[in-house]
Amino acid sequence: MKAITLRNIPPEVERAIRAKARQKRISTNKAVIELLVERVGVAPGKEKTTYTDLDDLAGSWSARKARDFERTLRMIRRIDEDLWR
């Protein structure tokens, strides 16, 4: 993980960070990370995966095409009993 250096932190912000660290009994570094995570709304390791490979197809079928597709899938998925004898 990369390190970030912050300069010119306003004194009131520094005090708030240090107070949070003391209150939670954690390091200043961890307090800053928690505050950043809270602010940006991203949980570490839980980033949202965005898939873009088929996005242009989403919602592009008509209701009739969707029904036809589902009907075809049902036919394909049907088990041929003669194959099991």
Secondary structure by P-SEA (a helix, b strand, c coil): cbbbbbccccaaaaaaaaaaaaaacccaaaaaaaaaaaaacccccccbbbbcccccccccccaaaaaaaaaaaaaaacccccccc
